[in-house]
Amino acid sequence: MRLYQCYATRNACYQAGQTIVPRGIMVHSTGANNPYLRRYVQPDDGRLGENTNGNHFNVPLPGGRQVCVHAFIGRLADGTIATYQTLPWTMRGWHAGGSANNTHIGFEICEDGLTDAAYFAGVYREAVELTAYLCTQFGLTEQDVLCHSEGYRRGIASNHADVMHWFPRHGKSMDHFRADVKAVLLGGTGEKEELEMTKEELLSVAGTGDQPSAWAREATAWAKENEIINGDGEGNYGWQQPITREALATVLYNFQNYLGK
């Protein structure tokens, strides 16, 4: 799993700030032939690419609708598959069109033309790993997972077909999906370790190079110019990594020197 974060802070759902205790996970797909994450997630952070049409979800009411999910799965600008978290997991989303908004984390898989087997395999695997990760985080099991169309049949979501208009084209059902999530949760030395290793890889990537998010570029350039934040001597600044107390102390010390105190 490649999990990044780009909150939809301008969306009215995010600004409402309501919270939930997650009791389940709802799987959605976008219903549009566009597999690229930039269609929904902005601003560009150097991985997504720019949405020049302005029809993303980081606006108060996308398309005039109350809609916002916790994450999207799809292609980065370079064509690889990743997940972008767009709401805190415990924030109430606008994804189900029913009472599941009060209880479920919801994520969208970006659809393509629904026939590309390689793309489906990639996003399906990413969705399984994301779901297993969320189950682990919130004490859930595969039995707490359903798709939008199943939610409709249970009376907790609006009348949508996703994802059962897509999964069966590639030999999958939600029962297969839940079984695959369970396999990851029970894997222990297999697929669960792969998730943990990928998390370490993610932190490593976040610390490589000099690529801050677009919104932070002015501030990071200032911090570098004034030697408040220094890299590792090999051009790596770790802009998107968590900060340790040691690193924080160094930043404060450098800032004190900058002030001349």
Number of C-alpha atoms within 10 A of each C-alpha: 22 17 17 16 14 18 20 27 15 13 20 19 22 24 11 11 13 12 15 15 14 23 17 22 24 25 24 25 22 18 19 12 11 16 23 25 27 25 22 27 26 22 19 16 17 13 18 22 18 17 17 9 7 14 15 19 23 22 18 19 16 17 11 8 10 15 18 28 27 24 26 26 28 30 24 19 16 10 14 14 21 22 24 23 19 26 25 19 21 17 22 27 31 21 24 28 18 15 13 27 21 19 19 27 31 27 29 25 25 23 24 19 12 17 12 12 10 9 19 21 12 16 23 19 16 21 24 20 22 21 29 26 19 18 23 12 11 14 11 18 19 21 14 15 24 21 24 27 23 22 23 18 12 11 13 19 21 19 16 20 17 19 23 18 14 20 17 11 14 13 8 13 17 17 13 12 21 20 15 19 26 18 17 23 20 13 13 11 9 12 17 18 13 16 18 13 12 15 15 12 14 16 14 13 13 20 19 18 15 17 19 20 17 11 11 12 13 11 11 19 14 12 16 13 11 14 15 18 20 17 16 10 7 8 11 15 21 21 19 17 14 10 10 9 8 8 12 12 11 15 17 13 12 18 17 12 13 12 7 7 6
